[in-house]
């Protein structure tokens, strides 16, 4: 009989399945919402986060909004899914789309330093719009302050020395911004402001749907809250620090002196002193005020109301940005029932972000760790990339996946909201469940028991507070290109340290110095010495190079050493305690130091910190492979991930040491299928040893069970006997969607009362849209525009009569129906070659319901030049977007011969890109097929390999039977049971994407790091006039490998 865990692993329930961000971004309709929820279910999701995004037209937090939320909850109840809440209109959380911050007492504050030239005049400075101001006389030596004094009245201005200058420190509210619908961000250090945010948001959800809390509605997501920027550009100047009305009072209570008297030290370095304790204290104070006001208030409200508080803070990485914007992410996580992170793009492997969150999850004993992942990766992202990103996050602790992003609608600006849409708009949506089935099975086991981790690393975040000053962190933070060399070096060093520890298989948790106090960290010594921090226990502490530590931390390290615990100082030992010079850390470190290289760390930490060894050769740990080790009463769980996307590893020797656990059987649990097998290995004295192969981006889930079960033995790959070539010169093929001709550069003419006629030649549609808006005097569209629900002009504002002309050529007449696909059909009078087109309401839609299809009579088309004309009203609510011709035709995109034109589709497809074979803008999947002769041997197994493909994934059929979906590694699959002697039919469905139809089509980057609204409006060197497309196709013949059974 299957255990409960085995049943869940075979068919995981909704709680273990991913919940994507569902971008509610248009005028919402209950029937459409329910339809999309059923699609989520079919895609393998367990629910969704109801996330207001750009384009939302339904009034946010209005009565209609809550009625629609209730409709969603009703639907998930039928499907045994989960409807999670989201606490903001867009992000960052706190303003409630401006509903809170329209009141000035709740608006975010900042302080800036203004250096004044008095010109000998004794005039007391007045700063416009200042809520408070503090005037000082400062003496500078270069950029450093030599001395300073506070000025209290105008009489003191007359006594200024020649070397002194006046500096005013003034407090202001953040300026209003369209991003916050014409208002501003929340004062997140203010308890009353956050309480109002809770009243406007959380309390209204409780009143409307509170009966579902803890059941159909498990929790609520908070997205990128921050305390405001400290010397960062984030809606305001980079020359400011965060402030609130009560900061001075709170500071005095924490540290016993008046921070106002020390204001110059918060902004400027001081001559003769390396670091300022006042600056250090300011960062500790602002961090605690943010955590107490925002995370604690909301977390305790959620706890009281049976909700899980989840989400993530703004810019967890690099650490300098984290220090600038939130202070300490780990302290924020303490009050979250499901702490989380985000990791955007496919290129940023934020190991440090994951580890600091996983550390709090372990220390607080939480089951769920959330990650918002896959965002900004673009339409062309493959399943292999999704798996790569998901795997390294799973091995580092993520158990609650939030894929970014699933659009409710693609209307207007919404389609540029960080594609791809992981939803029905993608051509591969019916295959996506394979990924989510896999991850939900992983989550079943990786949320079991407790993590086995003996090493703790002191987190360096509080050292950054000594360094942040004007100009120190304004740079390309994502690429660790901070202008301050010391900060840049620290950011890079800590990233390397995390990577190196993971690579030499020394799993660790971070220790936040404040949480050591909050969680009452203590030294215990029963059988051996341990540092107990909440639910976690550590046998060794590593202190990285830091600038300062708290006295409470120093005392704890001393107690641990006195009890016999092992403490190692890596790199330079700190010389400050509480930001003041102190020799005690250096004394404590005597005889306990090591270097920062992986070799030095490995030698010093030794076997006492390594529970898992993964070697290709004896004594050489494979640095590409990460692991997570967990323990329950009945089993040890080991998850292994190959983070190398090119290299496979064969015959890895894996040794697991868990003293006190007696294993009875090694099992391999296949998360792709739900099956599990017995794995050969050796049980030694307090260790288990076995061998495994891992493909590129491969993974393995191993269970060491206390008791043996009757299981099939895992069949390791067998020896290759021969390779049977499959060499068709041409492939039969079938499209599963219309072919596409993109029309994105019309000529335009517009007239409006009181304005000179607008006439413009052919130009890309979004650039043309910007020009027309400038001409008409209306706001431009974009990801940061005021939301439709909050727009003050319900009538769309100024209007113009606009005519768009599109030219296209036909070299060969299409076969069958040709469709025009466009948005806002009701706005346009359409003519083809001078003849009006009647838009039927029954022609359906393409890709998304916002993109309607209109049948174009073939009799109106002509060989050669054709002209499509759209005439309609242009105003603030008009969406000028790409339009498309769809049908059974080919498209020639030889730009040397001019614009693309319609021609015939090829009879067959050849190996190579399908872009050059009449399908440059094609946005669907293609089924390739061939017939081959085969003679089977009863003693052999036959493996099909399709490494040379450019596709999102490849679905394989043999003789009409589905063999499986290939998406990573060597793209191989055993097809023995589907083969027959004689003639065999092989079909390969290459999954494409919407990239070459939806764009960005003119972004010059070959492999953009980030895909969002700005990449569709690229400028200067990032713009190219020619189309920038992504290749798809079968690039090499399949290989059939015969292996001896």
N, C-alpha and C positions, 0 to 999 in steps of 0.2 A: 504494500500500500504506500502511495506517495505521501510524504510529509507535507505540511502546509507550505513550507519553503519551496519544496519541489513543485507543488501545484502552482504557486505564484510564479516560479521561474518559467514554467512551461507556458503559462498564459497570464502575464502580469496584469494586475488590476490598475485602475486609473490612477491611484495615488503614486505609483511608481513610474507613470508615463509622463512625457514632457507636456508642458503647458506653454504654448507660444504666446508672444505678444500678439494679440488680435487688434490690429490698428483700426479703430472705429473712426472713420475719416470721411464721412459723407452724411447725407440725410439718411438716417437709419430707418429700416423697415423690419417689422417683426418676422414676417414670412422669410425674408432673405436671411435674417440672422439665424433662424432655425435651420434653413437649408445649409448654411455654412457650418453650423455646429455638427451636423450629420457628416459633412465632409471631413471635419477634424477627426471625428470618430473613425472614419474609414482610413485616414492617414496614420492611424496608430497613436494619436494624441490622447491624453487622459483628461484634457480640459484646455483652459486658455486663461490669459489675463486680459480683462476688458480695458483696453488702453486707448484713451482719447488721443488722436493724432492729428497732424496737419490735414485740413480739409473737413473737419467735423462741422456739420451744419445743424444737427440736432442740439438744442440748447443744453449745455453742460450742467449737470446736476439739477435740471429742471424736472417737472413732473413727468414729461414724456420720456426723459432719459431713464428715470427709475422704473417706469412701466416696461421699457424695453429690456432693462437689466433683469427684471422679473421674468420676462419672456425667455430670456437666455437661461435663467435658473430652472425654469419649468422644463426646458428641453434637455438640459444636462441630467436632470433627475430621471427622465425617461431612459437615458442612455448610460446611466451609471458613470457619469463623468463629473468634472468639477469646474465650477465657474469662480475664478479668482478675481478679486477686485484690484483696482489700480487707483492710486490716490491723487491723480493730477490730470490736468489738461496739458498734454505734452510733458515737459520736464524742465527743470528740476522740481521735485516735489516741494510744496509749501504755499504757493500763491493761489492754488485752486483756480487757475485760469484767470486770475485777477479778481476773483470774487472776494478774496480776503484782503488783498493788498490795494484795493481801491480806497481803503482807509489808511491814512498816512501813519497812524500810530503803530501799524503792523509792518510797515515797509522796511526793507533792509537798510542798514546804515553803513557808512564807511568813514574812515578818517584819512585825510590827506595832509601832507606837509607842503606849505607854500612859502618859498623864500622870497622876501620882499626887499625892494630897494627903497629906502626911506628918503633918499636925496636930502637929508638934513632936516626934513619936516617932521615935527612932532605931531603926527596925526595917527590916532589910534586906528589900526586896520579893521575894516569891516568886510567880511566875506559874504557874498550874496548867497541866500538860501541856506546859510549855516544854521544847524540846530544848536551847536555849541562851538566855541573856539577858545583856544589856549595860546597865548603869545609868549614867545621865548626870545631871548638874545643868545645867539650862538657864535662861537669863535671856531673857524674852520682852519685846518691845515690840510690842504688838498681837499679830499672828499671826507676826511675824518674830522670829528668834533673834538676840539681840545678842551673846551669848557662850555657850560651853558648855565643860564639862569632864567627863571620864569619872571615875566613882567606882569604886573597887576594893574597898572593904570598908565595914562598918557604921560605923567610926570617922569616916569622911568625911561621913556623914549629919549628925553632930553639928555640923559646921562649915559647914552651908549658910547662905548669906546670905539675908536677908529677900526679896530679889527673885528668888531661885532656886527652881525647882521640879524635882522628880525625874521623869525620863522613863525608862521601861524599854523597851528594844528587845528583844523576845523572838521566838524562832523556834519555829514549831509546824508540825505536819503538817496538811494540809488535812483538814477534817472528812469523815466518811463521808457518802455520798449514794446514794439509790436509783438515780440515773442511772448510777453505776458499780457497780450491783448490790450495794449495801451497803458498798462500799469507797471508794476515792478515786482521784484522778488521779495520773499518773506524775510523778516528779521528772525532768523532761526536760532539766535541766542536769547531771544525774548520768550519767556515762559507763556506770557499772555498771548503773544502772536501765534505761537504754535497751538495753544488751547483753542484759539479762534479757528485755525485751520482744521483742527479736529472737529469742532462744532459744525463747520460748514460742510466738511467732507465725511468723516467717519460716522458722526452722529446721524447724518441724513441717511447714509447707507444702513445704519442700524435700524432706524425707524422704518425704512422702506422694505428691507429684505433681511432684517436681523434674525428672523425665525429660521433662516437657512445657515446662519453662522455655525461653523464647526462641522457642517455636513456637506451640503452641496456647495457651500461657499467656505472653503477652508481658511483663506487668508487674504491679505491685502499687500500689494507691492508698493514700496516707496522707492522712487527713482532719482538717483543722483542728487540727494540733498547735500548742501554744503553750508559752512558757516560764512561763506563769502570769501573772495580772494584776498590773499595777502601777497602783494607784489606780483599778482598774476593778471593777465587780461581775461576778464570774464564779465562781460557786460559793462564794466567800468574800467577806469584807468589802471595801469600797472604800477602806479605810484602810490597806492593806497593800502590800508590795512582794515580789517574788519572791526566794527565797533557796535556797541549797543548802549542804551542809556544807563544800564545798571552795571556795566563792566567795571567801572572804577570801584563801586561798592563791593562787588564780588571779589575783585582782586585784593582789596584791603582785607576782606575776611579770610582769604586763602593765605596771604603772605605777610600781612601785618604792616604794609606801608602803602603810600598813595602812588599809584602808577602814573597819575597825571604829572607828578613832579619829575618823572623819568621819561616822558614822551620822546625827547630827542634820541634816546638810546634805542627806541623801537624802530627808528627810521635810519639812523646813521651809526656807522662804526665809530668808536671812540679811540682817540690816540692814547697810546700807553697801556691799553688793555686789549687783550685778544678777543674777549667775549664779554657780553653784557648779561648779568644775571636777570636784570629787569626784563630784557627781551625774552629770555628763556621762560620766566614766570608768566609773561603775557601770553605766550603760546600755550602754556599749560592751562591758563585760566580760560582763554577763548575756546580751547578744546572741550574743557569740562562744561562750560556753559552751553555749547552746542549739543553735546551728548545728553546732558540733563534735560534741556528744553525740548529737544526734538526726539531723539531715539528713545530716551527713557519714558517720556510722556506717552508717546505713541505705542511703545512696546507694552507698557503697563495697561494702557487702554485696551490693546488687543488681547492681552492675557485675561483681563477681566471680562471681555466680551467674546471669548472663545474663538479668537482668530489668531492665525499665525502672522506675525509681522515679518515680512521678507522684503527683498530688494537689495540695493547696493548704494554706496556713496559715490560721490563724484571723484574721478581721477585717483584711483587707488595706486596708480603707478605712472611715472617713477615716484619714489618716496618723497622727493622734493615737492612734487605737485600735490601729493597727498597731504604733506605737512602744511602747504600753503592754503589748501581749500577745505580740508576737514580736520586737520590736526592729527588725529589717530583713528584710522578705520577700525582697528581692533577694539578700541574702547566703544565705538558706536555699535559694533556687533553684539556686545554683551546683552543688550536689551532686545535683540531680535530672536524670535523663536525659530526662524529659518534664515540665518545670515546668508548673504549672497555677494556675488561679484558680477562684473561684466568684463567680457573680453571681446572687443570688436576687431574686425578685419581677420584675414587669414594669415597675417604675417606677424602679429604680435603675440608671442607665447608668454603670457604673463604669469610665470611660475610664482613669482614673489607675491602677486595678488592672490593667487589661489592658496598659497601656503599660509598667509597670515589669517585668511578667513577660516581655513580648515583647522587652524590652531585653536581658534575660539570655539568652533563647533565641537572639537574634542574636549576642550577644557570645560565647556558648559554642558556637555552631554547631549547635544542636539542630534536629531536624526537626519535632518535635511540641511544640505548646503546648496544654495541656488547659484546657477550661472546664467546670465543673459549672454547668449553666444550666437555666432554666425552673422551678426550685424555688419553692414557696410561691405560685404564681400562681393556683391555683384551677381547678376543673373548667371554668369558663366561658372559659378562655383560647382565643383563636382561632388558626388557622394564621397569620393576618396578624401577630399578636403574636409567635408563635414565630419567624416569619421576620424580623421587625424586630429581635428580640433576637439571633438567630443571625447576621444580616448585619453589624451593627456589631461584633460580636465577631470575625467572620471577617476583616473589613477591618483590625482591630487586631491580628491575628496568630493567632487560635485555629485550630488544625488538627486537634485531637482533641476531639470533642464528647462530653460526658457528660450526657445529659438526665436531669434529676431529676424524676420518679422512676418506676420501674415495679414495682408491687407483685406479689409472689408470691401474696398473699392479701389480701382485704379484711376478714378476720375481726376482730371486736371493735375494739380501739383502732387497729388498723393502717389502717383506712379514713380516719382523720384525720391520718395521717402525711404532711402537706404535699401534698394533691392538686393537680393531677389525677394519676392513674396513666396514664403514657404506655405503655399496654399493652392487652391484650385487654379490660380492663374498660371502656375508653372506647368510646363508640358509633362513633367515627371511626377506630378502629385500622386498618381495612383500607385507608384512604386515606392514612395517615400516611407511607407510603414515598415519596410525592412530595417531601416535605420532605427526607428523608434522601438520596434520590437526588441532589437538588440540592446539598446540602452536601458530599456525598462527591465530587462532581465539582469543586466549588470547592477542596476539600482536595488534589485531585490536582495542580492548578496552583499553589496557594498554599503548598505544601510543596516546590516546585521552586526550585532556585537560591538566590540570596541577596537579601535586601532592599536596596534602594537608599535610603540614609538618610544625609544629610550633617551633620545637626544633633544635638548631644548637649546634654542639660540636666542640670546637677548636681542630684542627688536631695537633698532637704532633710531626710531622716529623722533625721539625727543632731542637728539643732537641737532637735527635740522633747524630747530627753533633758534639756535644760536647764530645761524648763517643767513636767514631770510632777511633781505633788505632790498631797497629799490634796485632794480636791474639784475637781481640774482637769479630769478627763475622765469623770466620772460624769454622764451626761446622755443625751439622745437622739442618740447618735452617728450613726445612719443618716441623720438629718436635719440633721447638722452643728450641733446645738444644744448644744455643750459649755458648761459653766458658766464656764470661764475665757475672757474675751474675747479674749486674745491667741491662745490655741490655736484658738478658733473662727474668728478672722479668718485665721489661717494655713491651716487646713483649707480654708476657702472660697476663699482666694486661689490655692492650688495647683490646686484643681479647675478654677477659671476659666482658669488659665494653660494647663493641658492642653487644655481644650476650645477655647480661642482658637487655640492653635498648630495643632490639627487642622483647625479651621474655616478658617484662612487658608492651609491646605495647605502647612504647614511640618512635615513628618514628622520625628520625633525619637526618640532613645533616651535613657533616663535613665542617669546614671553614679552608681553607688554608690561612696562614697569608699573603703570597704574593698576592694571588688572592683578598684578601680584599682590597688591594691597587689598583690592576689592574682593578677590577670591580667597583671601587669607592663606596664601601660599605658606606651606610648612614643611619642615624636614622630618621625615619618618625613617626609622631604622629598625626593622624587624629582622628579616633574613638578610636584607641588604639595604643600603641607604638610598632613599628616594626623595625627590622634591615633589610634593603633591600640590598641584594647582587645579582647583576645582575637581573635575572627574579624572584628570590626567595625572600620570606619574612619570618622572624622568630620573634616569640614573646618571646623567652627565649634562653639564651646562657648557655651552660655547659662548664666549663673549667676543663678538667681532670688534673691529676697530670702531670705537664710538668716541665722541668728544666729551660727554658727560654722562653720569649716572646718578640716580637718586640715592640718598643715604639709606633709605629702606632697602634698596636693591643690594647695596654693598653689604649691609648687615646680613641679609639673607644668604648671600654668597659665602660670607664668613661662617655662618652656622652650618651650611652644607659641607664646606671643607672640614670644619671641626668635627663633623659627624663621620667623616671618611668619604664624602662624595667627591666626584671628580669634576673640576672646573678647569677649562682651557681658555686662555686668552689668545686669540688669533690676530696677528698683525700688531699694529701699534696699540699700546695700552693707554686708556684714557687718563688724563691728568686733572680732571675736574670732577667734583662731586657737588651736586646742586648748582652747577655752573660756576663754581668757585675753585681756585687751585687747591689741590688736595693730593697728598702723597700716598694715601691708603690704597687706592687701586693698584698702584705700581708695586707696593709691598705685597699685596695679596697675590699678584701675578708672578712673583718670583718663583722660578722653577716650574711654571705652569703655562709657558708660552709656546706658540708654534707659528709657522708662516701661513700664508693664505693660499698657496698652490694646492691643487688637488692631491699631489703626492704627499705634501707635508700634512695636510689634514687627514688623509687616509692613514698615514703612519702614526700620527699622534692619537687620533681617536681610536684606531685599532678595532679589534674584534668586539670590544665591549659595546660599541654603538651599532654594529652591523648585524641585523637579524637575517638578512637575505643577501646571498652572494650569487651573482649572475655572471658567469665567465664563459668565454669562448676558448681561452687557453688558461691553464691553472695559474692563479694569482693575478689575472688581468681582468678586472671588472669591465663589462661592456657598458660604456658610458651612454649609449643611445637608449638603453632600456630602463624605464622607471617602474617602480612597483608600489603597491599598497598592501599591507599585511594587517589582517584583522583576526579577532578571536571570539568565538562563542563557547558555550559550555561543551559543545559536541564537535566542533570543527575549527580548523584554521583556514582562513580564506586568503588567497594570494592572487592579486591581479597584476599582470605584466603587460606593458605597452612598449612597443618599438616606436620611438619618436623619429626614427630616420625614414624619410619618405622615399628613399631610393634603394637602400640596402636591406637585404634579408639576412637573417642569422640562422644557421643550421647547427643542430646538435649542441645547443646551449646547455651547460651544466649548471643546475640551479640547486642551491643548498639553503634550506630554511631551518633556523634554530629557534625553537621555542621551548626553553627548559620547563619541565613539569607537565608537558603535554605528550601523551603517548598516542601516536598515530596508528590507525588500523588499515587505512587504504588511501592511496592517492587517486584523486578523481579529476578529470578534465570536464568542466561544464561548458558546453558550447552555447554561447549567448546568441548566436545567429539562428540556431534551430530549436533550442530548448532541451536538447538531449544532453546526457552526461555519460562518461565512459570511465572505466578503470584505466589508470595510467601506471606503467611500470616504473619502479623506483626502489630505493633502499631506505630502510629505517635504521638509523644508528642511535647512539647514546645521546639523546636530546637533540637530534637533528633528523631531517628528511632530505633525500637527494634524488633528483630525477633529471631527465633530459627533455628538451623541447625545441621545436623549430618555430621561428617567428618570421613571417613575411615582412616586407617593407610596410610600415604603418600597421603591422599585425598586432594582435593582442591575444592573451590567453588567461582564462579564469580557472584557477586550480583550487581544489578543496582537499585538504588533508583531514579525512574523517576519522573520528575515534573508533568507529566500527565499520567493518567491511559490508558492502552490499553486493547483490548479484547484478553485475553490470557487464555489458559488452566491453571488450578490451579496445582501447584506442588503437587504431591502425595508423602507424607512422607512414609517411611517404615511402614508397617502394622504389627499387632501382629502375632507372630508365633503360629500356631495351632498344627502342628505336624511335625516330621521329617520322611521322607520316605527313608529307606536305599536302596542304590543300591550296591549290594555286589557280583559282579562277581568274581569268583576265578581266572578266566583267561580271557584275553582280546584278541580278534582278533586284528591284526595290519597290517599296510602297510607302508613300507619305501618309502619315496619320493626321495631317492637317493641310489647310490650304497653303500653297506657296504665296510669297509676299513680295510686293514691290513697295518700297518705302517712298513716300512723297513728303519731304520735310523742308522744302525750300521754295515757297511760292513768291510770286510778285504780289504787291499789295497797293491798293488805292483806297483812301478813306476820306470822308467829308464829315465835318461837324460844325455846328453853329459857332460862329465867332473865331474860327481857326482856319489857317491856310490849309489848303488841300494837302493831304499826305500821299506822296507817290514814292514807291521804293521798288527797286529791282529785286530779283530773286535773292532771298536770304533765309538762313536756317530759322525755323519757326520760333524758337524761344528767343533768339536775338531780335527777331521781328516783333515779337510780343513786347519785349522791353522797349523798343523804339516807339511803338504805338502808345504805350502807357506814358512814356515821357511826353509825347506829343499831345496826348489828351489830358495830361495832368492828373493821372490816377496812380495809386501805388502799384509797384511792380509785384508780381507774384514771386514766391520762393518758399523755402522751407521754414522761414521765420516770419511769414506774413501773419497779420491778425486773422484769427480763426473766423470762418464764415458765420458761425453762430454769434460771434461777438462784433461783427462789422456794424458800424454806425449807419451806413447807407443801405437800407434794405432794397432800394430801387436800383442799386448798381452805380449810382453817381452819374457823372457826365457820360454822354453816349455819342457814338459815331456810326455812320453807315460804312461798312467795310466790305471790300471785294478782294478775294484771294484768287489768283490764277496759278494753276499747276499745269505744266507741260509734261507729257510723257510720250515716248515713241513705242510703236509696235512694229516689229520686223516679221513676226509670224502671228496670225490670229490665234487667240486662246481657244482651247477645247472646253466647251461647256460654259457654265455660268461664271461671270466675273462680278465680284462684290467690291463695293466701296465700304471701308470701315472707318468710322470717325466718331467723335464725341459731340455731345450737345446738338444732336441732329435737329432739334426743334428750333435752333437759332438760324439755320441756314436755308436759303433757296439755292438749289444745286442745279447746275447746267453741265452737260457733257457735249462738247462740240457745238455749243449754242442751243442745244435742246434741253428743256427742263426734265428733271428726274423727280419722280414722285416717291417720297420716302414712305415705305410701307412699315407699319408697326409690327409686322409678322415675319420679318426677315431675321430675327434673332440677333445674337451678339458673338463677338470673337474675343477670346481670352478673358474678357471681363464684361459684365453687363453694361458698364459705362461706354464700351466701344461697340456701337451699333453697326449692323450690316445692312447695306442698301444694295439691292440688285441693280446692276447696270445692264441695260439691254445690249446684247452683243451687236445688234444692228446699228447701234449708235457709235460703235468703235470703228476705227478705220486704220488701215495700214499707214505707217508714218506718224506724223505729229498729231497728237490729241490734246485737247484743252479741257480741263476740269475747272469749273468756276463756282466758288462759294460766295454768296452775298448775304450779309446779316448784320445784326446790331453788335457792336463791340463796346463793352463797358467793363466795369470792375469785376463783374462776375463771369466774364467770358474766359473760356479756356482755349487758347490756341495751342493745338497739339499736332503731332505727326498724324497724317492720314495714310491709309493703306489701300492698295488694290490687292484683292485676294482671288485666287483661282487656280485652275489647272494649266499653268504656263511656266515657262522658264524665264529667268532674268539674267541678262548679260551685264556684268559689272566690270568691264574692261575700261577703266577710267581714261586710258590713253585715247580711246575712241569717243569719249564724251560721256554724258550721263547714262545711267543704267537704262536698259530698255527691255521690253517684253519679247521673248522668243519662245522656241519650243523647249520642252523638257527633254532631257536625254532619254534614249531607250534603255540604257543601262548605266550604272554607276561604276566608276573605276576606283581603285585604291587612291587615297589622298583626300584632300579637302573637298567637301561638297560645295564650298563657296564658288569654286571655279567650274562647277558643273551645273550651272543654272539655278543655284539655290543660295545666293549670298545673304539674303535677308530671311531665309526660312527659319521658323521659330518653333518647330515641332520635333517629333521623333521620326526616324526612318527605319523600316524593316529591310535589311539586306538578306538575300536568300541565294543559296547555291545547292547543287546536287553533287554528291561524290560517291564513288564506289568504295566498298569496304568489305574486308574479310576478317571476321573476328576470331580471336583465339580464346578458348575457354579458360586459359590460365593467365590471361592478361587483363589489366585494367587500362582504360583509355581516358586520357585527360586532355581536354580542349584548352588551349591557351590563346588569348586574344590581347596580348600586351600592347600592340601598336594600334591604339585607338585614341581619338579625340572625342570624348563623349562624357556626359554626366555620369552615365553608367551603361552597362550592356546587359540586355536580357537575352538569354540563350534558349532556343527551341531546337529540339532534334526530333525529326519525324513527327512534328505536331505536338510533342510533349514538352512542356516547360521544364528546362533543366535547372534554371536559377538565374539570379541577378549578380553580375560581376561588377565590383565597384572599387577594388583596391588591390594592392600587392601585384602579383603576376597575372591577374585576371584569368585564373584557371579554374576549371570545374571538371569533375569526373562525370562522363556521359556514358559510361559502359552500359548501363541498364537500358539506355534509349537507342543504342545502335542495333543494327541488324545486318546480316550478310546481304551484300548486293547494293542496291541504290539507296542512299540516305539523303534526306533533306536537312540542311543546316540553315537556320534562320537566326539572325542577330539583330535585335532591335537596339539601335543606338539612340539613347536618350539625349536629346538636344537641350535647348533652353530658349528663353525669349530674348536673349542678349542681342542678337543681330537685327531684331526688329524694334526692340524697346530702348536699346542704348545702354550707356552713352555712346553715341555714334560718331562724335567728333572730338573725343578726348584723346590727346596725343600719346598718353602713357601706354606702353605695351602691357604692363601688369600693374595697374594702379593699386596703391596700398589701401585706398579708401574709396568707396563708391557711395555718394550721397547727392543731395540736391546740387551742390556746387559743381560736381563733376559733369553735370549735364549742361552747365553754363560756363564751361572752361574758357579761359582767356589767355592772351599772349602766347607764350611757348607751350601752354597746355592745350591749345586749340589747334585742330587741323581741319582744313576744308574738306578733304577727301574723307570717305567713310573709314572708320576704324572698326574692323570686324574681328571676330574670334573664329578660328578654324574649327570645323567639326568634320568627322568622317572616319572611315576605316583606313588606317595608314599602312597596314601590312597584312599579309595573308594569315589566317588562323593556323595554328600548329596543333596537330593531333599527336600526342605522346603516348606510346605504348609502354606500359610498365609491367614488370613481372610480378604476378600476384603470389 
